[in-house]
């Protein structure tokens, strides 16, 4: 109904424009013929017509923007869904398949929906205008119609040639603006590390370099736009007197009234605008083409998707990997290992031996190489085949302390009670977070931290908590989730010996969880049933 309403309002605006065309003719005739009574009557009619027309034009634009808003929301949700499906976001990031997917989802979709709908209704309005005003112009003076189409055709050819560089320049500008913005985001996200390194000069140099590349391309874009504007300005100015120059001789001969000159100019301008869309919209079309190309690239990448892990019947936790290389030679070769239910294995070896790579392959993050990793469990931890991965630096979301504990299974039944959440924090020695609140000043319960305390305390927890606290919070998540299989990648590297031992004792107490750990410390040996040592030369 919204689309139908916009179309109806568009038809209404065209009808109003046609009415104004004839009203203008009569109005100027009353002036030329010095008829004050007609002038007064037509002036009042003009004012009343304007008052009635304004709501139609305003509502057309308003509902068109509402339509854009709804389409943008729907389209963005579809892209976000595809972006997060089958770990597409991970493969795009690690494979550098396309640049700045976030910018494409936020800015490019907004631009695409707004411009495409705008152009669609512009074309619709142009078609209706063309039919309506062509009859008027044809009735006034037939040769004027021929002059109009020749003028528009020539203008279209020239503007298309001048505007061709704008497409590539707009595409590059979108990418460089996004790169510069991403550089600033990286500084914000890694503020502490940069400050420790005293890396301000290096960051400034990198950001200024990105800024200069952005501005250099924008300068080229300005030059190309200037060249187009030179032509379009001349094109626009010429039409102000061209129709009058063609029909004025008819007025001098007494064949037409003075008001017809104004009517022909108005009709000429309407039709010329309809058939000169390329001339008038060349910059908008160039930007739209660049945005469409960027979204098209992303659509192709998202449609390819990622390979899914195989689920097969058998004992829980069967993992069989024969080779998982990124490049030759393989990282590990001929490995065939079965992890029993409630079993545990510690993966050790020199740096670069492929320990973390093995976990990535088992978790389904890597697609390179040959081999097989299967799981029979029917459980699904955030659709990850019952496996739960604990990285060295845990991911903390922007939100409440409760959301940190429940991530990534928010709302999945059975959801732990508040008492269970508090108990999990106490078990990993983080109970004080309930009273300290979301501040990073080490405030105790007696400090004034307002209402931002407890499980619903909100903050940037990645900045508030130390790495050791983050790792213990990750273990609290693990205890609450109790997955069939847990994969831990140096998950206690920032913990002291006592806290590390406590975390693994809590893990071993889970009744139905098998786990694989990657680590270097000998202190971990006592918490695992078996040890897998990778040699670094594809041996094990």
Buried (B, 14 or more C-beta within 10 A) or exposed (E): EEBEBBBEBBBBBBBBBBEBBEBBBBBBBBBEEEEEEBBEBBEEBBEEBEEEBEEBBEBBBEBBBEBBEEBBEEBBEEBEEBBEEBBBBBBBEEEEBBBBBEBBBBBBBBBBBBBBBBBEBBEBBBEBBBEBBBEBBEEBBEEBBEBBEEBBEEBBEBBEEBBEBBBBBBBBBBBBBBBBBBBEEBBEEBEEEBEEEEBEEEBEEBBEEBBEBBEEBBEBBEEBBEBBBEBBEEBBEEBEEBBBEBBBEBBEEEEBBBBBBBBBBBBBBBBBBBBBBBBBBBBBBBBBBBBBBBBEBBBEBBEEEBEEBEEEEEEBBBBEBBBBBEEEEBBBBEBEBEBBEBBBBBBBBEEEBBBBBBBBBBBBBBEBBEBBBBBBBEBBBBEBBBBBBBBBBBEBBEBBBBBBBBBBBEEEEEEBEEEEBBBBBEBBBBBBBBBBBBBEEEBEEEEEBEEBBBBBBBBEBBEBBEBBBBBBBBBBBBBBBBBBBBBBBBBBBBBEEEBBBBBBEBBBEBEEBBBBBBBEBEEBEEBBBEEBBBEBEBEB
